[in-house]
Amino acid sequence: MPGAPRTGAQHERPAVSVVVPFFNSERHLAACIESLLAQDGVTGGVEIVLVDNRSTDASAALAGRYRQVIVVREDTPGVYAARNTGIRHARAPVIAFTDADCVVDRGWLRSALEGMQDPTVAILIGDCRYPADASLVLRLLATYENAKAEYVVTRCAPAHHFAYANNMAVRASVFAEAGPFREWERAADSELVHRLAAVRPDLRLAYRPSMRVTHLEFRRARDRARRLRLYTRTNSQIATFRELGVAQRLGVLMHLLRGRRATA
């Protein structure tokens, strides 16, 4: 049955829930969980909801060893179906999302909650990095991707906005009002941003560089570039989405260069 079984202790309503879908993720899942359990500076409690999307390896058993987390199951294949199950189980007013192959910085949730103190902010995205042993080209690509996210969110029209659920926080009220993620293969996080803009133009997407995660899956730039090409194609499913033009991409590069000079 989707959403069952559920393990993990129940407490008073937490300040923030974290939803992590996983499928055959035993390679990185423990590191992800440990990083979530190591969060500091969060007042009001943290709820961690792990969603097993029909794993056939040892990852479900591994997740079950952590008594501090809740483990549920979703039999419908697909990461967004799993995330929606996590949303249904989450009890906090803010729901944060990351992936099982990511580790989050110790202040990740503190930064998310600080960002949500602005009542006009409904969705947050943050800074995504790669491991220290990743290729130099991949690390440079990450620098560009983060500069692009900040530039698009702060300087571009809503038609260009996007999101990524490996580093994302959303008010629970967004799902109550706009509905859950579309159960697509990809791009449903960006689609949620565009759907919210249509129904609640008074609310906004924001970027927080202090919301940092490290994506453990990638070590080479060509593997990440292949994934980015897939996102470009799947974003076309969103009727209101528009890719950046040449002038805007140059704007991203200028934004990146100015940022590097400011920190030099």
Residue, then its C-alpha position, 0 to 999 in steps of 0.5 A: m500500500p502506498g505510504a506504508p509502513r511508517t516507522g519512527a517516533q512521533h513528537e510534537r509538531p516540528a518547525v520543519s520537515v525534511v522529505v528525502p525520496f530514495f531508490n536503491s540508494e545504499r551507497h550514499l543514504a547513510a551520509c545523507i541521513e547523518s548530515l540531516l541529523a547533524q543540523d544545528g541552530v534549529t529551534g522547534g524540532v526537525e522531522i525527517v521523512l524518508v520515502d522508499n520508492r520500492s528499493t531492491d537493495a539494502s537502503a530500506a533496511l539501512a534507513g530503518r536503523y535510524r530511530q530518529v527518522i520516519v520511513v514510509r514507502e511509495d510503490t508508484p515509481g518516480v521521485y515526485a510520487a515519492r516526494n508527494t507521499g513524503i509531503r502527505h506525512a510531513r507535519a511542519p509548516v515548512i517542508a525541505f527537500t533533498d536527495a539521497d545522494c546529497v549531504v547538507d551543510r550543518g546550517w542548511l535548515r537554519s538558513a531555510l527557516e531564516g529565509m522563510q521569515d519573510p512572509t512573501v517567500a514561499i519557495l527557496i532554493g540554495d547553493c549546490r556543490y560537488p565533492a572536493d575530489a570532483s573534476l575542476v571543470l565540474r566544480l567550475l560548472a557548479t559555480y556557474e550553475n549557482a550564479k545562474a540560479e541567483y541571477v535568474v531568481t533575483r533579476c529575471a522575469p518569472a517565466h525564466h524561474f526554475a527550482y531543483a528539489n535536491n535543495m529546496a524548501v517550500r511552505a506546506s501551505v503552497f501544496a495545500e493551495a496549489g496542489p502536489f508535485r506533478e508526477w513527471e519524470r523531471a522538472a516538476d519542481s520548476e513546474l510547481v514554481h510556475r503554478l504557484a506564480a499563476v495562482r499566488p502572484d503575491l508569493r515569490l521564489a527566493y535564492r539563499p546561498s547559505m542553503r548549501v548541499t553537496h551532490l555526491e553522485f557526480r564527479r565529472a562535468r560531462d555526466r552533469a552536462r548530460r543531466l542538464r541537457l535532459y532538464t532543458r528538454t523536460n522544461s518544455q513541458i511547462a507552458t509558461f517556462r522560457e529559457l534564457g536568451v543570449a543576453q541573459r546568459l551573458g548577464v549570468l557570466m557578468h554576475l559571476l565575474r562580479g561576484r568573484r571580484a568581490t570575494a577576491 
